[in-house]
Amino acid sequence: MSEFRIHHDVNELLSLLRVHGGDGAEVYIDLLQKNRTPYVTTTVSAHSAKVKIAEFSRTPEDFLKKYDELKSKNTRNLDPLVYLLSKLTEDKETLQYLQQNAKERAELTATVGSTTGFSVPTAASKISMQELEELRKQLGSVATGSTLQQSLELTRKMLRDKQNKKNSGQHLPVFPAWVYERPALVGDFLIGSGVSTDTTLPIGTLPLASQEAAMVEDLLYVLVGVDGRYITAQPLAGRQSRTFLVDPNLDLSIRELVSRILPVAASYSTVTRFIEEKSSFEYGQVNHALAAAMRTLVKEYLILVTQLEQLHRQGLLSLQKLWFYIQPAMRTVDILASLAAAVDKSECLGGSTLSLLHDRSVSCTGDAQAQELCLHLTKAASAPYFEVLEKWIYRGVIHDPYSEFMVEEHELRKEKIQEDYNDKYWDQRYTVVQPQIPSFLQKVAGKILSTGKYLNVVRECGHHVTCPVAKEIIYTLKERAYVEQIEKAFDYASKVLLDFLMEEEELVAHLRSIKRYFLMDQGDFFVHFMDLTEEELRKPVEDIAPPRLEALLELALRMSTANTDPFKDDLKIDLMPHDLITQLLRVLAIETKQEKAMTHADPTELTLSGLEAFSFDYIVKWPLSLIINRKALTRYQMLFRHMFYCKHVERQLCSVWVSNKAAKQHSLHSAKWFAGAFTLRQRMLNFVQNIQYYMMFEVMEPTWHILEKNLKSASNIDDVLGHHTSFLDNCLKDCMLTNPELLKVFSKLMSVCVMFTNCMQKFTQSMKLDSEPARPTLEQGTLLGPPAGAERAEERARKELSRKGLAEHADAPQLASSFEATINKFDQNFSAHLLDLLARLSIYSTSDCEHGMASVISRLDFNGFYTERLERLSAERSQKATPQVPVPRGPPVAVPRVAVTAQ
């Protein structure tokens, strides 16, 4: 507590207690300064003090109710006051003195003032209506004034906390406390300290000319916020307009004219309070500018009142002349007061203040004077807002310490783009705050946001941006003026960023590089890579050494035509912790209720092989990471893993075909199941190759050409983002990766194919001829000269004998029946899953209008082999769905055949 505050409180206490004489206030002030100790607010001390006072009070319920009321209003120093009062209840000597003092003050009410320091008539005289109203007003001002001040202080504190939270590390300036503690600094009425009425003559005893002169003098005081002798201001009730109390004994005609002039004083009081309140730092630059513009107009108003006062001193100002001269100012001050009241009521800040002013300007179209005044205020208030706007659309910088601008910046690191699936840097780094959009900029709010974002990206890359079309933006009712300027800045920012990404950062070249590897566009590279890594990727993922895979990847890149790719070093190996289906489900669960469960669940109960976990990753640097972000890379990875596993299965089936060629040399006449195995292998190979062809040449290539065409015609980075996202989404959808049911069936088919190849490879491995003993003989023959005819005949005989032995072993009844049952089981499983897949594809191609999937059906069932099975399956399902009730027999209902085309 400051020394000034101690002086004020001690004098106020002595005045309230009516203590005169004695040692004086200075003694008590020195004593307090030497012995004061800080009060530490604690819940325990405040509660115990409250309980103690409630026990001491005669009406504890009223005390507790009042305490809770003040506590809810966040009254300053409430707990220290309650603690002091609790201490006073323990001091009997002080209590006795206060009781005696209260008794003496009650007896001397007729000769002393009230607790607020104003005079009242003696007990012997009769209180007039005017004096009674003044007494009520001054009593009410004690509570009303403090409540309003506390409300304003709470509002300022909330705004200050919000602004300091946003501007962490940079505290905004604030006014010192004494600015709010000295009401005389405000140009408004001071309730309770008006002119003393002790020597005032009753107005009713004066002649009319004297009454008029007294009213003119009083009005000149009231018009500048000072109480007169016969006209006094009433205390405010909240944010209502100021009212005045006029001596009831005034002549009726004069009183009527005075009542017409008093609204000017009420409006002046409203405007003055608004200016003083909104000049605080917490209310923002727009309100500061509006208050400054109003202050300029108020100065002109005060000059008018000064000129009227000069006429009054010369005896040339009558009440009628005052009414005439005040007419022009009355309209102006009334408009200012209505605007101030509207801004206060709506608690407007920044853009919302400009919206209110603009709407008021438009609504005053029929009133030229009012519209001109509103336009002047709107133009002045919009100057700081447009300054922030110009920095944003011309340089991509936001300097908005008071949170008034329509664009809000959030703390997001651009490095997170490569880390999180659901990172939304581009969408969430800068966002539009709807309440702060001025109504006259609502149509171009999206362009304003995008313009600054584009320039900000270029700035963060270290490039200096200077908009060549930069021009000061000035408010006007003709919106086209500044709308055109914003559109020019948007066009420039779009071109700058797009050219930067396309030319300097080579976005299209990077996308082609990603397509080359993730969409398996580089054929020879994958042949080399899969040949080199086949043995390593067969191991469990825990046993694979990533550095070895990286080295093999580097070797494959250098040995293939991919060596000419300038971005090949950005390609990396990534061993995923879960299989493709789990990854798909995790991505589909993002921003859903299942996301947390999917994140913490075990990826799979089975041990993954390297082939199932293998994927590529790609290093993308800023600002290309805006386009090729983690979401996009995840989509690329899912497409790659899908196609990579298909390519692996195809290679396995091809290796079975090669081994089957060797097995045909044997005379397996009784092994009829071997022909069935060849047929099943060919069906599997046909299925895998057709699926790959469909994905690569009917989905990815056409969609990629559409993407390249769209990128050439894109006008801004948002179009590029949209086209790229659409490309990936279409690829995922048409490759059946967005439908978990189709993917699961497809995965089962792939599993059947892999198990079949493993089975066949084990069998054919046991049938390989052991040609190793013959090789030394041939080599030896080569060293000693060409082998003789007898040696060749002996070797052929040995091979024939070995072949017959293997054939007899393979034709054994037990072995033949076992392998035949196994192949039949594989055939049944493969056919069942394939029929299930075709049936689902048929449903999706018709019900969901996914016509691209009809091409898959056409390829897989090119000769109608599966059509009859599908019809039978459909008929069985319809019979199961039909309730079993007796119905007359009729011809069977034909199920429409799937339209197919021979390929």
N, C-alpha and C positions, 0 to 999 in steps of 0.2 A: 504494500500500500504506500502510495506516494505521500510526501509531506503535505502537499496541498490537500489531498483527500483527508488526511487526519485533521487538519485545520477545519475543513468544511464539516466533517462529521461531529467534531467536538462542539463547534458553535451551534450546529443544528440540534444536538442533544440538549445543550444548555437552554436553547430557545424553547424547545418542546417542554422541558421541565420547569420553565419560567424561573431559572436560577439567575439572580442578578447579584452583583457585588462579589464579595469573597475574594479569593486569590486570582480570579480571572481565568480565561481559557488557556493562556500561555503556560501556566503551571501544569495544568492537566495534559497539555500537549507534550511538554518536556517529559513528564512522568511516563506517558504512554510510549514515547519513542525510546526511552531507556529500558523499559521493561517488557516490551512486546516480544512474543515468540511466535513462530509460524505455526499455524494449525494444520495438522496432518489429517486429511480426511480418510477415515476408515469406516467400514460398514459397522463395526462393533461400536465405535464411539458415537456415531450418529444414531444408531438404533437405541443404545442405552440412554442417550440424551432425550430422544423422543419419548421413550417410555417414562422417564422421570418427569418430564413436563406434563404428560397425560395424567399421571397419578396426582400431580399437584393441582391440575386445572379443575375448575368446577364443571366444565363442559368438555370432557376429553374427546367425545365424538366429533364435536365441531373443530377442535384443534387438529385431530388426525385427518379429518377431511380437508381442512385447509392446507395441511402439510403435503398431502398427496397431490392436491391441485397444483401447488407451487412446484413440487418435484416434477410433475409431468410437463410443466412449462420450462423446465431446465433453468429455474431461477438461480441467478448467480449468488454465491456465498450463502446459500440456504443452510447447509449443514454447519458451518461455523457459527451462524446466528443461533441455531437451535442449541448448539453446544454451550454458547455463552448464556442463553436463557436458562439452561439446566443448571449452570453454576450459580446463577443468581437465585434460584430457588433454594439453594443450600445456605445462602448468606442471609441470616435473619436480620442483621442490622440494615442491610441494603433493602430488604423487603419491607421493613418497617418504615424506612424513609420514603420509599416509593408509594406506599399506601397513604402516608401522611401528605405527600406531595399531591397525589391524585385528589385527596379530599379538599385540599386548599384550592386547587385549580377549579374544582367543581363549584366552590363557593364564590370564586372570583370570576366566574364566566362572564358576568356583566361588564367587567372592566378590562379584560384581557382578550387577546386574539385567540383564534383556534389553533390547532396543532400545525396548520399549514402556513401560519404567519399572516393571515388576512384579518381585517377588522370586521366586527359585527356590531349591530346596534346594542345599546344597553338594555338591561332587562326591563327597565321602566318604560322604554319606548316600544311602539308596535313595529314589527318587522314588515316592511313593504314587500310586494310581490317581486320587485326587481332585486331587492336585497336577498330574498329567499332563494331566487334562482341563481344569484351569484354565489351564495353560500353552497348550494348543491353542486354547482359547477366546479368550484374549487376543491370541494371534498372528493368529487369523482375524479378530478385530474390526478390525484395522488396514485390511484390504482390504474387508471387508464393509461397515463403516460408511461409508467414503469412497464406495464404489460406490453405496450406497443414497442417500446425500446428493446425489451427482451426478445420479442418475436423477430425484430430486425437483426439483432445480434445473432440469434440462432440461424437465420437464413444466411447471413454472411459467413458464419462458421461452416455451414454445410457446403457452400460454394467454394470456400477456401480449401477445405479438406479434399474435395473432388479435384480441384485444380492442382493442388500439391501432389496428389496421388498420380495424376497424369504426368506432371512435370517433375518426376522423381529426381532429386539432386539439384533442383533449381527452384528455390522458394520464391514465390511472387511477392511483390511489395504490398504492405498493408498500412493503413493509417494508424497513427498512435492512438492509444485509448482516450487521451484527453479530447480528441476531436468529437467523440460521441458523448463525453461526460460534460461538455459545456454547451448547454442549449442556447446560450446567447449568441453563439457563433452562427446559428441558423437564422435565416431571414424570416422565420415564421413567428406566430404569436407565442408569447411566453405566458402560459396559463398560471394564474395565482400570483403574478407579480406586476399587475397592471398599475395604472395611476391611482393613487389613493383618493377615495371619495370623501374624505373628512371635510374638505373645504369646498366641495362641489355644491353649487346652489341647485336646488330642485329645478329641473327644466320646466316644469309646469308653471312656475312663478314668473318666468321670463316672458317678455313680449315676443311676438312672432318674428320680428326682425332679428332679435337676439337669439332666439331658438334656431333660426336658419343659419346664422353665423356660427353658432356653436356646433351645429350639425356638419357644416362645411369643414370646420377645423377637425372634428372627429373623423369624418370620412377620409380626409387627407392622411390622417394617421393610420386608419384601418386599411387603406388601400396599399400601404407598404408593410403591413404585418405587425402593427402596434395597436394595442387596445386604446380606445378613447375614453372620455369621461362618461359619456352616455351610451356608447356602443362598445360592447365587450364580446370577445370570441368565446364560444362554448368549447368545452373539452371534446376531443375527437372520440368517437366510438368505433374503434377499428380503423378501416380505411375509408370511411364515409366522408362526404364533403363537409367542409367547415360550415357551422351555423353561428349566428350572432344574436345577442340579446340587446334589444333597443329599449331605452327607458319608456315604460308604458304611458308616462304622463306627457309625452311629446305630442304636439299638435298632429291631428290625423292626416292633414294634407301633406305636411312635411314628412311625416313618418312613411307615407305611401311612396314618396319620391326616394326617400332613403332606402327603402326595401328594394327598389329597382336597381340601385347602384351597388348594394352589398354583394350580389353574386359575382361582381368583378373581384372583390376582395377574397371571396371564397375560392374562386378559380386561381387567384394569385397564390393563396396559401397552398393549394394542391400542387401547383407547378413548382413552388419553392421547395416543398418537401420532396417532390420527385427528383429535382435537380440535386439536392443534398444527398439523398439516398443513393441514387444511381451514379454519383461521382465516386463512390467507393470502388477500389480496384476489383473487388470480387465480381462486379456485375458486367465486366467485359468491355471491350473497346467500342462496340456498337452502341451500347447504352451510354458510354462516356461521350461519344460523339453527339448522340441525341441530346444529352443533358447540356453539352457545351453550346449546341445550336439554340436550345431553349433559353440558356442563360443570356445569350446575345440579344434575343428578343425581349427578355425580361429587363435588360438594361435600358432598352429603348422605352419600355413601359415606365420604368422609374424616372427616366428623363421627362416624360410627359407629366408624371405626378409632381416633379420638381417645378416644372413650368407653371402648373396649376397652383402650386403653393406660392409662387412668386406673385401671381395675379391676386391670390387671396390676401397677401400682405399689403398689396397696393389697394385693397378694397374693391377690386374689380371682378370678384368671383362670387356669383350667387349660386344657389343650389341648382337652378335651372341651367345656368351656364356649365356647371360641373357635369350635369347629366348630358349636355350637348357635346362637350369636349371629350367625354369618356367613351362616347359611342364607338369610334373606330377601334379603340383598344379592347372594348368589351368582347367583340367577336373574336379577335385574335387570342385573347387570354382564355376564352371559353374553349376554343379548339385545342389549345395547348393542354388545358386541364382535362378535356375528354380523352386526349391521346395518352396523357400521363396515367389517368385512371385505368384505361384499357390495358396498358403495358403492365401496370401493377397487378391488376386482377388476373391477367393471364400468366404472370411471372415469366415474361418473355426475356430471352437472352439471344444475342447473335442473330441468326437467320430468322428466327420466329418474330423478333422485333421488326425486322425489315418486311416480313410478310404482312404484319399488322399495318404498318405504315403504308405499304403499297396498296393494300385493299382499301384503306381509308382514302387514299388519293384517288383511286378509281371510283369510289362511291361518291366523291364530291364533284363529279363531272359537271353537274348543273350549277355549281357555285364556284365562280372563277376565283374569288378571294380565298376561299377555303382550300381549293385545289392547289393554288399557287403556294400557300403556306405549307400544306402537306408535302408537296413536291420538294420544297426547300428543305424541310426536315428529313425527308427520306434520302435526298441526295447527300446531305451532311452525314447522316447516320450510316449510309452504305459505303462511305469512303474507306474506313478501315477494313470492312469486309471485302471490298473489291481489291484492296491492296493484298490481302491474303490470297484471293482468287487469282490475281495476276502472277504472283510468285508460283502458284501451283500449276497453272496452265502454260506458263512461259518457261519455267525452270524445273518443275517437278519437285518443288520444295514446299513443305507445310510449316508455317510458323504461326501456331494458334495456341497461345498459352492459356486462353480462357475458355477453350472448347466451344467456340462460336461457329466454326466453319462447318460446311456440309460434309466434308470428307474428314474421317477420323483415322489416325494412324495407330496400328497395333504393333506390339513388339514381337515380331516373328523373324527367325533367322532363315536366310535363304539356303543355308546348308541343310536344313531339315528336309528339303525337297527330295533329297536322295536317300532319306532314312525311313520316312513313314509312308504307309500306304495311303492314309486319309489326310495327308497334309494338304492344306488349301492356301498356300502362300499367296498365289495370284488373286484369290477371291477374298481372303481375310486380312491381308497386310493393310490394305486401305479399303474402308467401307463407307457407305453413304449413311449419314445420320438424318433420317427423314424429318424430324422436327426442326432441324437447322437449315433446311432448304428453303430459301425465299420463294414465295409463290411465283415470282416473275422469272425464276430460273428452274422451275420444276421440269419443264420440257427438255432442258439440256443438261439435267443433273448427271445422266449416264455418260454423256460425252465429256463433261468436266472431270468426272472420276477417271475415265479412261485416258484422257489427255495427260493428266499428271502422272498416272501410273506408267505410261509409255516413256515419258521423259525421265522419270525416276529410275527406270531400268537402265537407260543409257548413262545416266549420271553415275550409278553404282558400278558401271564398268569402267569408270575413269575418264569418260568423254565429257568435254565441256559442251553444254547445250545453250545456244542462243537463238531464240525464236526470231526470225527475220520479220515476222508480221506483228511483233509485239507493239501494242498500242494501249494507252490508258483507257480503262473501261469506266464510263460515267453513267450513273443511273438516269434513265429517262422512261417516260411512259411508252415510248416507241421501242418495244422490246427487240425489234429486228436489228437495232444498232449494235447492241452488245451480243446478241445471238450470233450475228455474222462473225464478230470477232472471235467468239468461242469456237465456232465451226472452223475458222481459218487455223486457229491454234491446234485444234484436233487433227485436221488434215496434215499439218506439218509434223506433229508428234507421231502420228501413225506412219508416215513415210520414213521418218528418221529411224524409228525402231525396226520397222520391217526391212529397210535397206541394211541396217546394221546386222540383223540376224541372217538375212539371206546372203549378203555379200561378204561381210567381214567374218561372221561366225560360221558361214557355210552350212546353214540348217539343212537344206535339201541333200547336200552331200553326206551329212551325218545320218539322215534318215535312210539314204540308200545303203550306207554302210551297215546300219542296223538290220535293214531288210536282207542284206547279203548273208548275214549270220543267223539271225533269229528266225527268219522265214525261209531259211535253207535255200537261198537263191544261188549260192556258190557251190555247184555240184562237185567239182574236183576236190575242193577243200574238204568237204565232208567225207568223201571216199578216203582221202589220206588220213583224216582225223580219226575216223572210226576204225580204220585198219590199225592205226597206232595205239589206240586206247581201248580196243575191244577186250583184251585180257585184263587190263586194269579196272575197267568199269564193271566187270563181272563180280568183283569182290564186294563184300559188305561195305557200306559207306564208312564204317568206323575204321576199316583197314586200308582205306585209300589215302595215299599221300598227296595232298593238293599241290605241293611244289612239283611233283612228278607230272601231274596232269597239265600244269602250267607250262612245263618244259615241252611236253608233247604237243600242246596247242601251238606254242611258238614254232616248233618244227613243222607242223602241218601248214601254218600260215606262210612260212618261208618257202615251202616246197610246192605250193599251189599258186594259181593266178591271183589269190588274195594278197600276195606279196606286193601288188601294185596299189593296194588300198592305203591311202595316207593315214587313215584312222584305225588301222588294225591293232595298234598298241592299246587302244581303249577297250578292247575285248578281254574279258576276264572269265575265269572259271568260278562257278558258284554251286556248291553242293547243298541242296535244300534240306531242311530237317523234316520235311513231310512230302508225301507223294502228291501227284497232280490233283487228285480229287479233293484231298484235304486243303490244298492251297486254294482251289476254286471255292470251296465252301467257306473258307476264312474270308476271302475277298467279298463273296456275296453277303456275308454276315456283317460287313462294315456298316456302322451307324444303324444297327438293328439291335434288338434285345438279346440276340444270340452272340453278339460280338465278344462279350467278356467270357462266355463259356467256351467259345471256339478258341480264344487266345490262350486260355489256361489249360485246355485239354491236351492230352498226349497226341502228337500228330498221327501216330499209327501204332498198333500193337505189334506189327511185324517189323522185322529188321529190313531196312531198305537196302537194295543193291545200288551200286553206283549208277546203273542205267536209270533206275527209278528216281534217284535224287539229283541226277546231273542236270545242270542248266548253265546258260551263259549269263554273264552280267556285263554291263557297259558303263564306263566312266563318262559322265556328262558334267561339264562345267557350266558355271553361270555365264551368260544368261540363257543358254540353251536348255538348262534344267527347267525353265518355265514351261517349255513345250514337252521335252522328253523327261518328265518327272518320274517319281517312283511309281505312281499309278500307271503311267504309260509303259514303263519298263516291266512292271508286273504282268501286264497284258501280253507284252511281247514274250515274256518268259513262259507263260502258260501256252501260247501258241507254239513256241519252240519245243517245249517238253512233249506236247501232244504229237507233233510231227516227228520229233527225234525218236520217240519210242516206236512210232509206226515204221520209221526207216530201219530201226533195229530188228523189228519183227520180220520185215521184208528180207533183210540180210540173212536171218536165221532160216527162213523158208527157202531162200535161194541156195543156202549151203546144204539143206536137206535135198533139194533137187539135184545138186552136184553129186552128193553121196548116193542118191538113188540111181544115177547113171551107172555108177560102179556096180551097184547091186544087181542091175539087169544082166550082167555077164553070167550070173549063176543060174543054174537050171532049177528054179523053184516052182515046179509044176504043181505041187500039192499045196503051195502057200497062196491060195486064192485071195486071202486077205491083203496081200501085198499090193494088188491092183487097186483095192479100195483105199489103201493108204496113199497111193499116188494120186488118186482122184481127189481125196480130201485135201491133200497138200496143194493141189492145183486150185481148188475152190478157195482155200485160205489165201493163197497168193493173189488170186484174182480179186478177192475182197480187199486186201490191204493195198494193192496197187491202185485199184479204182478209187478207194477213199483218199489216198494221197494225191492222185490226179485231180480229183474233185476239189480238194482243199487248195492245192497250189495253182491250178490253171482255171478253175471256175469260180474261186472265191478270192484268193489273195491277189493274183495278177490283175484282174479287172478292177478290183477295189483300189489297188495301188495306182493304176493309171488314172482313175477318178481323183485320187488324192493329189497326184502331181498336177493335174489340170486345175484343180481348185486352188492349190498353192500359188499357181501362176496368176490367178485372178484375185487373190486375197488382197484386201486393202488395208487391213490392220491385223495386229497380233491376236485379237480375239477371234477373228475369222480363222486364222491358222490353227489356234487351239481347238476350235470347233471342228474343223475339217479333220485334224489328226485324231481327235477323240472319236469322231464318227467312223473313221477308217478302222480303228481298232475294235470298236464295238461291233461293227458289221462283220469283221473277220471272226471275232469270237462267237457271235451268234450263228453265222453260217457254218462254222466248224463244230457246232454242237457243244461248245464249251460253256454256254450260259444256261444250259439245261442239265441239272445234275442227274436227272433220270436217264437221259440219253447217254450221258458220259459214263454212268455206271454200267449200262448195258454194253457200251463200246469197250470199256475196260475189261469186262468179263470175256468178250470176244478175243481181245488181245491176249488175255491170260491163257485161254484155251489154245490159241495158236502157239504160244511160247512153250506150254507144257507138251504139246504135240511134237514140236521140233526137238525138244530135249529127249523125248521118248524115241523118236526116229533116229536121232544121232547116236544114242546108246546102242541101238540095235545094229545100225550099219557099221558102227565102229567095231563091233564083234565079228562082222563079216569081212572086214578088210583082209586082203591077202598079205601074208607075211612075206614080203618080197625082199626083206633085208638079207637073208642068206644068199640070195642069187646075186646081189649087187657086188659083193667082193669077187665072185667068180667072173662076172662081166668086166669088172675093173681090172682084175688080174689078167684077163684075156686081152684087155686093151693094152696093158703094159707089155705083155709078151707077144702081142701081135693080135690080129683078128681072131675071134673065137672060131673053132672048127665046127663043122656041121654036126658032128656027134654031140658036141657040148650043147648046141642049140636044141637038138632033139631031146636031150636029157632034161634040159630046163623046162621045155614045154610039157613034158610028161609029169614032171614034179608039180607044176602049176595045176595041171588038169586033175591030178590026184587030190590036191588040196581043195580045189573047187568042188569036187564031188563030195568030199568029206563035209564041207561047210553046208552044201545043199542038203545032204541027208540030215544034218543037224537042224537046219532051219525047217525042214519038212517034217520033223518029228511031230506026231499028233498032239501031244501035250503042249508043246511050244506054239504050234500053229493055232490051236484053239485059244490059248491065252492071249496071244497077240491079236487075234481076230476080235476077241471080246473087247480088248483095249481100244482098238481102232474104231469099232462100232460105238463105243462109249464116247470117244472124241467126236465122232460124226454126229451123234445125237445132241451132244452139248452145243457144238458149233451151230448146227442147224436151228436148235431151239433159240439160242441167243440171237442168231441172225434174223430169224423170223420175228422175234420180239422187237428188234431194232427196226426192221422194215415196217412192222405194224405201227410202231410209235412215230416213225418218220411220216408215214401216210397220214396219221391223225394230225400231226403238227402242220403238215403241208396244206391240209384242207381247212382245219378249224382255225389255225392261227395265221393263215395266209402266208406261210413261209414257203413260197413257191420254189425257192432255190433248193429245198430239200427233196423236191420231186426229182431233181436231176440225180441225186444219190440213189433213189429207188430205181430209176431207169438204168443206171450203170450197174448196180448190183444184181438186178433181175432183168438183164438185157434180153434174155431169150424166154422169159416167162417161166423159168424153172421153179421159182418160189411162189408164183401167183396162185396156183391151185392150193398150196399149203396155207397161204394167207386167207383164201376164201373159206377153207374148212375151219381154220382157227376163228375167223370172224363169225361163222355160223354157229360154232360151239359156244362162243361167248354170248351170242344173242339168245340161244336156247337157255343158257343158264340164267340170263337176266329175265326171261319171260316166266311169269308164274305158272306153276304146273296145274292147269285147269283143263277139263275135257273140252276139246275143240274139234270140229270136223276136220278130217284130213284133206289136204289140198296139195297142189304142186309146190315143191320147195321154192323159197324165195331166192332168187339169184343175187349174189353179192356182186357189186360192180367190180370188174377186174381193174387192176392198176394199169394205167396206160404206160406202155413201155415202148422203147425204140431199140432196135438191134444196133449195137455199136460195132 
